[in-house]
Amino acid sequence: MKKFFYLILLCFITFLGAYSNTYTSKAQGENYYRIISTNSPFFANETDLSPMFYLPYTYYVNVLEETETFFHIEIGTPYTSLIDGYTYKNNLLKDDLSVSIPYPEIKVIIKDLTIFYKDPSLTQEIRYLFKDRLTDYFGKIEVNGETILCVGYGGTLGYVKYSAVYPFEVENHPNPLTFLDKDEEKTEVTEQTNKTGFILKLCVIICLFFAGTIGLFYAVKKKPITLSGGDEYENE
């Protein structure tokens, strides 16, 4: 009986230790750095510096390790497997904010029958994608003046033309942009204020224009009309 009890106890301790190690490994694996540049390339490795795509500004990547110039990073979406690659260290910053959603959670919808490519130059075809198929957004890149999207579909990473999908937006990550300098924050707020002020001024000018036009119309309508021939009773 005692042997059985000790066996149960040993199994429980082993399970507890395994669970604790798993949790610790997961916690240690979340080393989030923020993408602080709009031109942050994602490379497959450190030797081939042809960007696969550009990382989404203001979002996060999981840093696995670092070298003198690069961060080895990991990115993904809730719907796909993680992929790893490299980016320059000066494109990332650890802002120490709480991160619940590190990567964009965007489903890009195919607009019409299109080709799914293996490379951003669109030379190697993988398959066709039919209308209304959902793909997972990773980033984008400009090739010969055309915007190309890097997306995941069916467990495969590939590329489609921006013109082949329904319009969508990649809004800033909900975390505050603490990495911006105060001057940059002021500039951003000033630009938004200027745009709003311009729109309000334009609306006021348009309203005044229409009010003036309507007033002029009624003024002309009520003005007495004098015939060029003089008074109609003049010759009586």
Residue pairs with C-beta under 8 A, 6 or more apart in sequence:
29 62
30 62
30 99
31 62
31 63
31 64
32 60
32 61
32 62
32 63
32 94
32 99
32 102
33 60
33 61
33 62
33 63
33 71
33 73
33 92
33 93
33 94
34 58
34 59
34 60
34 92
34 93
34 94
34 95
34 97
34 173
34 175
34 179
35 55
35 56
35 57
35 58
35 59
35 60
35 61
35 91
35 92
36 57
36 58
36 91
36 92
36 93
36 179
37 57
37 90
37 91
38 54
38 57
39 54
39 91
40 54
40 55
40 57
40 87
40 88
40 91
40 92
41 49
41 51
41 52
41 53
41 54
41 55
41 87
41 88
41 91
42 51
42 52
42 53
42 54
42 55
42 73
42 75
42 85
42 86
42 87
42 138
42 139
43 49
43 50
43 51
43 52
43 70
43 85
43 86
43 87
44 52
44 85
44 86
45 85
45 86
46 67
46 69
46 70
46 86
51 120
51 141
52 85
52 120
52 139
52 141
52 150
53 120
53 138
53 139
53 140
53 141
53 148
53 149
53 150
54 139
54 140
54 141
55 61
55 75
55 87
55 91
55 139
56 103
56 104
56 137
56 139
56 170
57 172
58 172
58 173
58 175
58 177
59 102
59 103
59 104
59 173
60 99
60 102
60 103
60 173
61 71
61 73
61 74
61 75
61 87
61 92
61 102
61 103
62 73
62 74
62 75
62 82
62 102
63 71
63 72
63 73
63 74
63 92
64 71
64 72
64 73
64 74
64 84
65 71
65 72
66 72
66 89
69 88
69 89
70 86
70 87
70 88
70 89
71 86
71 87
71 88
71 89
71 92
72 84
72 85
72 86
73 84
73 85
73 86
73 87
73 92
74 82
74 83
74 84
75 82
75 83
75 84
75 85
75 102
75 103
75 138
76 82
76 83
76 103
77 103
77 104
77 105
77 106
77 136
77 137
77 138
77 152
78 105
79 107
79 136
79 152
80 136
80 152
80 155
81 155
83 138
83 157
93 179
95 175
95 178
95 179
97 175
97 176
97 178
98 175
99 175
101 173
101 174
104 137
104 170
106 136
106 137
106 168
106 170
107 134
107 135
107 136
107 137
108 134
108 135
108 136
108 137
108 149
108 151
108 160
108 165
108 166
108 168
109 132
109 133
109 134
109 135
109 165
109 166
109 168
110 129
110 130
110 131
110 132
110 133
110 134
110 135
110 160
110 164
110 165
110 166
111 131
111 164
111 165
111 166
112 131
112 164
113 128
113 129
113 130
113 131
114 128
114 129
114 160
114 161
114 164
115 122
115 125
115 126
115 127
115 128
115 129
115 160
116 125
116 126
116 127
116 128
116 129
116 153
116 156
116 158
116 159
116 160
117 123
117 124
117 125
117 126
117 158
117 159
117 160
118 124
118 125
118 126
118 158
118 159
119 159
120 141
120 143
120 148
120 150
120 159
121 143
122 143
122 148
122 159
122 161
126 156
126 158
129 135
129 153
129 160
133 153
135 151
135 152
135 153
135 160
135 165
136 151
136 152
136 153
137 149
137 150
137 151
137 168
137 170
138 150
138 151
138 152
138 157
139 149
139 150
140 147
140 148
140 149
140 150
140 162
141 147
141 148
141 150
142 148
146 161
146 162
146 163
147 161
147 162
148 159
148 160
148 161
148 162
149 159
149 160
149 161
149 162
149 165
150 157
150 158
150 159
151 157
151 158
151 159
151 160
152 158
177 185
180 188
